[in-house]
């Protein structure tokens, strides 16, 4: 699998890929991708035709803005490769902590994040919609934590 940094010119490709991984009302369009890519501290990784990862770093703290993998490419190590590469990139840029939100009912994602060393930091009730709660997870990038 080929991973590379994504740039503003990739906004349309990122939007198309995001649309394959999220329901129509939740997918981010080209304009949203372009706007995010232009923000300071945003890092974007693209696994050609398979997945994407957008991260935002502010000083020593970073967050996953979105992680998307095409349904047919899931369970093939794409998300793991994106997160491991992204975590290394952030650590090299001085980030010490990586945060992300994940739906409580997303068992496959929770298992992946746990395997990578993410730990529970908080619960966000009704974060996605009424009755759809999120868990805030944290990965220590500075203390030898994985990935």
N, CA and C of each residue as an Amber inpcrd file, in Angstrom:
protein
   441
   0.8460000  -1.1700000   0.0000000   0.0000000   0.0000000   0.0000000
   0.8940000   1.2370000   0.0000000   0.5580000   2.1700000  -0.8370000
   1.3370000   3.3990000  -0.9650000   0.6660000   4.5250000  -0.1850000
   1.3680000   5.0780000   0.7960000   0.8940000   6.2290000   1.5580000
   1.6900000   7.4460000   1.1340000   1.0000000   8.5770000   1.0900000
   1.7000000   9.8270000   0.7940000   0.9950000  10.9760000   1.4690000
   1.7170000  12.0840000   1.6040000   1.1130000  13.3070000   2.1300000
   0.1520000  13.8400000   1.0810000  -0.9940000  14.3120000   1.5120000
  -1.9680000  14.9150000   0.6020000  -1.8200000  16.4300000   0.6590000
  -2.1590000  17.0770000  -0.4520000  -2.0510000  18.5290000  -0.5660000
  -3.3720000  19.0920000  -1.0800000  -3.4260000  20.4060000  -1.2160000
  -4.6470000  21.0780000  -1.6660000  -5.1500000  20.5130000  -2.9940000
  -4.2570000  20.1370000  -3.8620000  -4.6550000  19.5850000  -5.1620000
  -5.3970000  18.2550000  -5.0260000  -5.3280000  17.6400000  -3.8600000
  -5.9900000  16.3450000  -3.6220000  -7.3830000  16.4840000  -3.0230000
  -7.8760000  17.6990000  -2.8440000  -9.1590000  17.9100000  -2.1560000
 -10.2980000  17.1210000  -2.8000000 -10.3910000  17.1120000  -4.1090000
 -11.4820000  16.3900000  -4.7810000 -11.3570000  14.8890000  -4.5540000
 -10.1460000  14.3610000  -4.6610000  -9.9270000  12.9280000  -4.4470000
 -10.2400000  12.5450000  -2.9980000  -9.8470000  13.3830000  -2.0610000
 -10.1480000  13.1230000  -0.6550000 -11.6550000  13.1170000  -0.4210000
 -12.3650000  14.0550000  -1.0210000 -13.8180000  14.1200000  -0.8580000
 -14.4890000  12.8860000  -1.4480000 -14.0460000  12.4500000  -2.6150000
 -14.6280000  11.2430000  -3.2240000 -14.3950000  10.0300000  -2.3320000
 -13.1980000   9.9110000  -1.8000000 -12.8730000   8.7790000  -0.9310000
 -13.6890000   8.8470000   0.3650000 -13.8080000  10.0360000   0.9430000
 -14.5760000  10.2200000   2.1800000 -16.0350000   9.8130000   1.9500000
 -16.5640000  10.1260000   0.7800000 -17.9610000   9.8010000   0.4630000
 -18.2030000   8.2950000   0.3800000 -17.1620000   7.5210000   0.1210000
 -17.3400000   6.0620000   0.0780000 -17.3990000   5.4600000   1.4730000
 -16.8770000   6.1820000   2.4550000 -16.7520000   5.6310000   3.8060000
 -17.8120000   6.1320000   4.7750000 -18.5240000   7.1980000   4.4200000
 -19.5050000   7.7960000   5.3200000 -20.8560000   7.9300000   4.6170000
 -21.9450000   7.9190000   5.3830000 -23.2670000   8.1450000   4.7880000
 -23.3250000   9.5300000   4.1330000 -24.2040000   9.7140000   3.1440000
 -24.2720000  10.9880000   2.4140000 -24.3470000  12.2310000   3.3030000
 -25.0990000  12.2170000   4.3550000 -25.2090000  13.3870000   5.2190000
 -23.9910000  13.6580000   6.0750000 -23.0720000  12.6980000   6.1540000
 -21.8850000  12.8430000   7.0020000 -20.5930000  13.0040000   6.2070000
 -20.6390000  12.7570000   4.9110000 -19.4290000  12.8480000   4.0800000
 -19.0420000  14.3060000   3.8700000 -17.7460000  14.5650000   3.8140000
 -17.2300000  15.9150000   3.6110000 -16.9620000  16.1250000   2.1330000
 -17.3860000  17.2660000   1.6150000 -17.2120000  17.5950000   0.2080000
 -15.8540000  18.2070000  -0.0910000 -15.6410000  18.4730000  -1.3630000
 -14.3690000  19.0280000  -1.8200000 -14.0550000  20.3710000  -1.1720000
 -15.0640000  21.2340000  -1.0310000 -14.8360000  22.5460000  -0.4240000
 -14.3880000  22.4060000   1.0290000 -15.0090000  21.5030000   1.7600000
 -14.6210000  21.2680000   3.1550000 -13.1920000  20.7480000   3.2280000
 -12.8650000  19.8020000   2.3660000 -11.4980000  19.2580000   2.3510000
 -10.4910000  20.3540000   2.0290000 -10.7760000  21.1650000   1.0250000
  -9.8490000  22.2390000   0.6490000  -9.6580000  23.2230000   1.7940000
 -10.7650000  23.5540000   2.4720000 -10.6820000  24.4910000   3.6000000
  -9.8320000  23.9120000   4.7370000 -10.0370000  22.6270000   5.0320000
  -9.2600000  21.9910000   6.0950000  -7.7810000  21.9090000   5.7300000
  -7.4960000  21.5340000   4.4980000  -6.1030000  21.4100000   4.0670000
  -5.3560000  22.7390000   4.1340000  -6.0840000  23.8450000   4.0520000
  -5.4580000  25.1630000   4.0860000  -5.1970000  25.6730000   5.5020000
  -5.7460000  25.0040000   6.5010000  -5.5710000  25.4540000   7.8850000
  -4.1500000  25.1800000   8.3770000  -3.6200000  26.0600000   9.2120000
  -2.3100000  25.7880000   9.8040000  -2.3730000  24.5430000  10.6880000
  -1.3320000  23.7550000  10.6520000  -1.2370000  22.5880000  11.5200000
  -1.9610000  21.3590000  11.0260000  -2.5730000  21.4120000   9.8500000
  -3.2810000  20.2420000   9.3210000  -2.3080000  19.3830000   8.5210000
  -2.3290000  18.1050000   8.8080000  -1.5500000  17.1040000   8.0920000
  -2.5440000  16.1370000   7.4640000  -2.3120000  15.7830000   6.2200000
  -3.2110000  14.8590000   5.5290000  -2.4010000  13.7420000   4.9050000
  -2.8870000  12.5290000   5.0830000  -2.2670000  11.3560000   4.4800000
  -3.2920000  10.6610000   3.6000000  -2.8180000  10.1420000   2.4870000
  -3.6810000   9.4530000   1.5420000  -3.0880000   8.0930000   1.2300000
  -3.8980000   7.0610000   1.4180000  -3.5490000   5.7100000   0.9650000
  -4.2960000   5.5590000  -0.3490000  -3.5810000   5.6720000  -1.4480000
  -4.1980000   5.7400000  -2.7720000  -5.3460000   4.7560000  -2.9350000
  -6.5040000   5.2900000  -3.3010000  -7.6970000   4.4990000  -3.5910000
  -8.2090000   3.6710000  -2.4220000  -7.6770000   3.8960000  -1.2160000
  -8.0940000   3.0540000  -0.0940000  -8.5360000   3.8430000   1.1330000
  -7.8280000   4.9030000   1.4980000  -8.1710000   5.5980000   2.7220000
  -7.4740000   6.9290000   2.8700000  -7.8950000   7.6680000   3.8860000
  -7.3080000   8.9720000   4.1650000  -7.3410000   9.2420000   5.6600000
  -6.4380000  10.1140000   6.0800000  -6.3610000  10.5430000   7.4710000
  -6.0550000  12.0300000   7.4790000  -6.8900000  12.8000000   8.1680000
  -6.6370000  14.2170000   8.3790000  -6.4040000  14.4430000   9.8570000
  -5.3200000  15.1360000  10.1630000  -4.9110000  15.4290000  11.5330000
  -4.7200000  16.9330000  11.6740000  -4.9440000  17.4380000  12.8640000
  -4.6590000  18.8450000  13.1360000  -3.8030000  18.9100000  14.3900000
  -2.7120000  19.6620000  14.2890000  -1.7920000  19.8160000  15.4050000
  -1.7610000  21.2680000  15.8490000  -1.8290000  21.4660000  17.1610000
  -1.6590000  22.7820000  17.7720000  -0.6720000  22.5830000  18.9170000
   0.5280000  23.0660000  18.7200000   1.6070000  22.9040000  19.7000000
   1.8400000  21.4210000  19.9770000   1.7080000  20.9970000  21.2270000
   2.0260000  19.6100000  21.5900000   0.8110000  18.6830000  21.5370000
  -0.3430000  19.1970000  21.1110000  -1.5540000  18.3930000  21.0660000
  -2.0410000  18.2740000  19.6260000  -2.5260000  17.0890000  19.2820000
  -3.0510000  16.8630000  17.9380000  -4.3510000  16.0830000  18.0400000
  -5.1520000  16.1720000  16.9900000  -6.4120000  15.4340000  16.9560000
  -6.6300000  14.8410000  15.5670000  -7.3280000  13.7260000  15.5460000
  -7.7650000  13.1430000  14.2860000  -9.0230000  13.8910000  13.8760000
  -8.9830000  14.5440000  12.7270000 -10.1690000  15.2100000  12.1970000
 -11.0820000  14.1950000  11.5250000 -10.4930000  13.3210000  10.7410000
 -11.2570000  12.2390000  10.1280000 -10.3150000  11.1330000   9.6790000
 -10.8320000   9.9380000   9.7270000 -10.1680000   8.7420000   9.2230000
 -11.2170000   8.0160000   8.4000000 -10.9210000   7.7810000   7.1430000
 -11.8870000   7.1300000   6.2540000 -11.2030000   6.0420000   5.4540000
 -11.8340000   4.8740000   5.4150000 -11.3280000   3.7500000   4.6090000
 -12.4970000   3.2100000   3.7930000 -12.2750000   3.0370000   2.5090000
 -13.3150000   2.4620000   1.6420000 -13.7810000   1.1370000   2.2370000
 -15.0710000   0.8530000   2.1870000 -15.5700000  -0.4060000   2.7620000
 -14.8490000  -1.6450000   2.2380000 -14.5560000  -1.6910000   0.9600000
 -13.8950000  -2.8800000   0.3980000 -12.4140000  -2.9770000   0.7860000
 -11.8480000  -1.9250000   1.3500000 -10.4470000  -1.9410000   1.7740000
 -10.2960000  -2.1230000   3.2850000 -11.4030000  -2.2390000   3.9930000
 -11.3390000  -2.3920000   5.4450000 -10.8070000  -3.7720000   5.8190000
 -10.2320000  -3.8140000   7.0240000  -9.6450000  -5.0480000   7.5790000
  -8.4450000  -5.5380000   6.7610000  -7.7670000  -4.5870000   6.1190000
  -6.5630000  -4.9040000   5.3440000  -5.3600000  -4.0970000   5.8260000
  -5.4920000  -3.4460000   6.9750000  -4.3690000  -2.7060000   7.5450000
  -4.2500000  -1.2640000   7.0910000  -5.2190000  -0.7670000   6.3290000
  -5.1450000   0.6060000   5.8200000  -5.2210000   1.6120000   6.9690000
  -6.2240000   1.4890000   7.8190000  -6.3780000   2.4330000   8.9350000
  -5.1720000   2.3700000   9.8690000  -4.7100000   1.1720000  10.1560000
  -3.5340000   1.0150000  11.0160000  -2.3210000   1.7280000  10.4100000
  -2.0780000   1.5150000   9.1220000  -0.9320000   2.1460000   8.4550000
  -1.0640000   3.6690000   8.4740000  -2.2570000   4.1740000   8.2060000
  -2.4730000   5.6180000   8.2390000  -2.2160000   6.1770000   9.6430000
  -2.7520000   5.5280000  10.6600000  -2.5790000   6.0150000  12.0310000
  -1.1360000   5.9060000  12.5030000  -0.4780000   4.8190000  12.1920000
   0.9290000   4.6780000  12.5950000   1.7920000   5.7320000  11.9180000
   1.5760000   5.9520000  10.6280000   2.3400000   6.9600000   9.8970000
   2.0130000   8.3530000  10.4140000   0.7300000   8.6200000  10.6330000
   0.3260000   9.9190000  11.1570000   0.8860000  10.1940000  12.5390000
   0.8760000   9.1950000  13.4010000   1.4220000   9.3650000  14.7520000
   2.9180000   9.6580000  14.7040000   3.6370000   8.9730000  13.8290000
   5.0760000   9.2190000  13.6870000   5.3270000  10.6280000  13.1530000
   4.5440000  11.0540000  12.2010000   4.6680000  12.4000000  11.6400000
   4.4230000  13.4490000  12.7200000   3.3750000  13.2500000  13.5070000
   3.0520000  14.1960000  14.5760000   4.1370000  14.2320000  15.6500000
   4.6210000  13.0680000  16.0410000   5.6780000  13.0160000  17.0620000
   6.9230000  13.7460000  16.5700000   7.2690000  13.5530000  15.2940000
   8.4330000  14.2320000  14.7220000   8.2260000  15.7510000  14.6800000
   6.9660000  16.1810000  14.5940000   6.6400000  17.6120000  14.5580000
   6.4560000  18.1920000  15.9620000   6.6820000  17.3770000  16.9960000
   6.6300000  17.8720000  18.3670000   5.3530000  17.6110000  19.1290000
   4.3970000  16.9150000  18.5320000   3.1680000  16.5990000  19.2660000
   3.4600000  15.5410000  20.3220000   2.8140000  15.6760000  21.4640000
   3.0030000  14.7140000  22.5540000   1.7550000  13.8780000  22.8080000
   0.6000000  14.3520000  22.3150000  -0.6830000  13.6810000  22.5560000
  -1.5060000  13.7070000  21.2730000  -2.1670000  12.5900000  20.9870000
  -3.1030000  12.5020000  19.8640000  -4.4650000  12.1110000  20.4170000
  -5.4890000  12.8840000  20.0740000  -6.8530000  12.6460000  20.5280000
  -7.7500000  12.2950000  19.3460000  -8.8100000  11.5430000  19.6240000
  -9.8190000  11.2810000  18.6070000 -11.1410000  10.9410000  19.2640000
 -12.2220000  11.1710000  18.5340000 -13.5490000  10.7520000  18.9720000
 -13.9830000   9.5880000  18.1020000 -14.6960000   8.6520000  18.7230000
 -15.2150000   7.4970000  17.9960000 -16.5790000   7.1440000  18.5820000
 -17.4800000   6.7350000  17.7060000 -18.8070000   6.3360000  18.1610000
 -18.6980000   5.1090000  19.0560000 -19.4350000   5.1270000  20.1620000
 -19.3890000   4.0070000  21.1090000 -19.7700000   2.6750000  20.4700000
 -20.6160000   2.7120000  19.4660000 -21.0700000   1.4610000  18.8480000
 -20.1170000   0.9440000  17.7660000 -19.0410000   1.6670000  17.4910000
 -18.1090000   1.2650000  16.4370000 -17.0450000   0.3130000  17.0060000
 -17.4590000  -0.9220000  17.2420000 -16.5770000  -1.9150000  17.8740000
 -15.2980000  -2.1790000  17.0940000 -15.3310000  -2.3050000  15.7480000
 -14.0710000  -2.5380000  15.0300000 -13.0700000  -1.3970000  15.2140000
 -13.5520000  -0.1520000  15.1720000 -12.6500000   0.9840000  15.3630000
 -12.1070000   1.0110000  16.7830000 -12.9580000   0.7670000  17.7620000
 -12.5030000   0.7430000  19.1550000 -11.4290000  -0.3160000  19.3610000
 -11.5880000  -1.4710000  18.7400000 -10.5850000  -2.5390000  18.8640000
  -9.2610000  -2.1110000  18.2330000  -9.3220000  -1.4890000  17.0730000
  -8.1000000  -1.0160000  16.4170000  -7.3980000   0.0150000  17.2860000
  -8.1460000   0.9960000  17.7710000  -7.5340000   2.0500000  18.5830000
  -6.9110000   1.4810000  19.8530000  -7.5810000   0.5380000  20.4880000
  -7.0150000  -0.0900000  21.6840000  -5.7200000  -0.8230000  21.3360000
  -5.7030000  -1.5350000  20.2210000  -4.4980000  -2.2590000  19.8020000
  -3.3390000  -1.3120000  19.5290000  -3.6420000  -0.0800000  19.1280000
  -2.6030000   0.9100000  18.8470000  -2.1640000   1.6740000  20.1000000
  -2.8320000   1.4180000  21.2180000  -2.4280000   2.0490000  22.4660000
  -3.2620000   3.2250000  22.9150000  -4.3410000   3.5330000  22.2160000
  -5.2350000   4.6040000  22.6530000  -5.9570000   4.1630000  23.9240000
  -6.1950000   5.1100000  24.8190000  -6.9210000   4.8320000  26.0610000
  -8.0840000   5.8120000  26.1910000  -9.0970000   5.4060000  26.9570000
 -10.2520000   6.2690000  27.1930000  -9.8380000   7.5260000  27.9380000
 -10.3540000   8.6570000  27.4700000 -10.1200000   9.9320000  28.1540000
 -11.4270000  10.5380000  28.6510000 -12.5210000  10.3030000  27.9170000
 -13.8150000  10.8640000  28.3190000 -14.9160000  10.2460000  27.4670000
 -16.1480000  10.5060000  27.8840000 -17.3360000  10.0890000  27.1250000
 -18.0950000  11.3570000  26.7630000 -18.5720000  11.4330000  25.5220000
 -19.3170000  12.6000000  25.0650000 -20.7400000  12.1720000  24.7000000
 -21.6750000  12.3570000  25.6280000 -23.0670000  11.9540000  25.3640000
 -23.6660000  12.7420000  24.2010000 -24.4330000  12.0520000  23.3890000
 -25.1660000  12.6700000  22.2770000 -24.2590000  13.4680000  21.3390000
 -23.0250000  13.0580000  21.1900000 -22.0440000  13.7990000  20.3970000
 -22.4030000  13.8080000  18.9180000 -22.8080000  12.6780000  18.3860000
 -23.1200000  12.5730000  16.9650000 -24.5810000  12.8950000  16.6750000
 -25.4550000  12.5030000  17.5650000 -26.8940000  12.7270000  17.4590000
 -27.4970000  12.2680000  18.7820000 -28.7340000  12.6240000  19.0330000
 -29.3430000  12.1240000  20.2730000 -29.2590000  10.5950000  20.3450000
 -28.7150000  10.1230000  21.4420000 -28.5610000   8.6820000  21.6250000
 -27.3070000   8.0900000  21.0120000 -26.5550000   8.8630000  20.2440000
 -25.2920000   8.3750000  19.6380000 -24.1280000   9.0550000  20.3430000
 -23.5160000   8.3140000  21.2370000 -22.4680000   8.8520000  22.0890000
 -21.0940000   8.5820000  21.4880000 -20.1420000   9.4110000  21.8910000
 -18.7610000   9.2430000  21.4540000 -17.8730000   8.9730000  22.6470000
 -16.7820000   8.3010000  22.3670000 -15.7130000   8.1600000  23.3580000
 -14.5270000   8.9630000  22.8530000 -13.9530000   9.7280000  23.7360000
 -12.7420000  10.4730000  23.4420000 -11.5790000   9.5890000  23.8540000
 -10.6920000   9.3250000  22.9100000  -9.5310000   8.4710000  23.1700000
  -8.2630000   9.3000000  23.0560000  -7.2360000   8.8410000  23.7630000
  -5.9670000   9.5730000  23.8490000  -4.8060000   8.6090000  23.6350000
  -3.8210000   9.0670000  22.8710000  -2.5950000   8.3090000  22.6690000
  -1.4230000   9.1900000  23.0730000  -0.5750000   8.7000000  23.9580000
   0.6230000   9.4140000  24.3870000   1.6990000   9.1810000  23.3380000
   2.0800000  10.2220000  22.6220000   3.1040000  10.1280000  21.5780000
   4.5060000  10.3200000  22.1330000   4.6100000  10.8950000  23.3160000
   5.9220000  11.2470000  23.8600000   6.4760000  10.2090000  24.7990000
   5.6370000   9.3920000  25.3900000   6.0940000   8.4750000  26.4280000
   6.3320000   7.0600000  25.9560000   6.6680000   6.9010000  24.6930000
   6.9420000   5.5520000  24.2130000   5.6940000   4.7690000  23.8770000
   4.5260000   5.4310000  23.9240000   3.2950000   4.7490000  23.5410000
   3.2960000   4.4160000  22.0620000   2.5610000   3.4040000  21.7170000
   2.4470000   3.0860000  20.3080000   1.5410000   4.1100000  19.6750000
   1.4120000   4.1570000  18.4160000   1.8610000   3.2000000  17.4220000
   3.3330000   3.3200000  17.1130000
